[in-house]
Amino acid sequence: MTSHLLRKPQSQSIGEGITLIQEVLTANSPLEYVGFKLIDLAVGAVYEQTVEQDECCIVALTGKITVSEGEHRFENIGTRESVFEKKPTDSVFVSGGASFTVEAMTPATVALCYSPALEPRPTKLLPASGVGVVHRGKYNNQRMVHDILPDSDPSASSLLVVEVYTEGGNFSSYPPHKHDRDLLPEESLLEETYYHELAPKQGFVFQRVYTDDRSIDETMAVEHRNVVIVPAGYHPVGVPDGYTSYYLNVMAGPKRIWKFYNEPDHEWILNRD
Ligand SMILES: O=C(O)C[C@@H](O)[C@H](O)C(=O)CO
């Protein structure tokens, strides 16, 4: 059966030295608020874009890049050659109407995370040193989170961006939770994309996306550089022994608050000693 929520990587040349690996837009997906692109850049390649109605978080996933927007120039940013160095990286936030360039100073992979610009915000460097590192969970539910653009940081008007590392034999985004109802203070409505990487690369993880009424219920074998789209519902990830999982989450919705709702059947997992 063809999955509507799983996107395999492509390899489309979109300019000199620029390869488009993933492109999830509101125009080619069920999403209304979240967009995601992943590009590989050869040394010296320059990616250019104007964000019209959106805001964008440019994440230097790997390699060194220089990002320019108007009078702003952030040179040689990026901290790692592989996401599995497990250290935070640098990002740049740009708001609606801005034109920016990303130039690769070394071979680089860049994640472009989009959501509607609900209010104007200044262009800003989000340095690795400002990324919060959080360890969550116990037993086989442990993961490490890098908060690149959490809801406590007002730099963006709708965008939320986090990185999550899960070691083999563990689950994350677990026990299952969702955020698909605009029902604050109990729950916020946030769509989401998951960009996955695996170490070693031949690994896979399982991700299930399902709603209470099971109108969405897909369990996917997710491989290196795949994207999983979460328009609604619970979205746990399970990682087989021997492999480390990395994913980059982009979330957005009508309100910039991450308030999730745990599936009641599984909430007991949180309350163990
Ligand atoms: O397992 C975690 O703590 C990470 C998740 O919260 C993940 O960022 C997510 O599910 C966002 O809704």
The ligand as an SDF file (V2000), in Angstrom:
LIG
                    3D

 12 11  0  0  0  0  0  0  0  0999 V2000
   10.0610   12.2540   22.5900 O   0  0  0  0  0  0  0  0  0  0  0  0
   10.1620   13.4630   22.6870 C   0  0  0  0  0  0  0  0  0  0  0  0
   10.2250   14.0130   23.7800 O   0  0  0  0  0  0  0  0  0  0  0  0
   10.1810   14.2820   21.4150 C   0  0  0  0  0  0  0  0  0  0  0  0
    8.8100   14.5560   20.9740 C   0  0  0  0  0  0  0  0  0  0  0  0
    8.1730   15.3240   21.9350 O   0  0  0  0  0  0  0  0  0  0  0  0
    8.7020   15.1990   19.6090 C   0  0  0  0  0  0  0  0  0  0  0  0
    9.4200   16.3780   19.5500 O   0  0  0  0  0  0  0  0  0  0  0  0
    7.2590   15.3930   19.3220 C   0  0  0  0  0  0  0  0  0  0  0  0
    6.5110   14.4510   19.3630 O   0  0  0  0  0  0  0  0  0  0  0  0
    6.7290   16.6950   19.0770 C   0  0  0  0  0  0  0  0  0  0  0  0
    5.3390   16.6370   19.1220 O   0  0  0  0  0  0  0  0  0  0  0  0
  1  2  2  0
  2  3  1  0
  2  4  1  0
  4  5  1  0
  5  6  1  0
  5  7  1  0
  7  8  1  0
  7  9  1  0
  9 10  2  0
  9 11  1  0
 11 12  1  0
M  END
$$$$
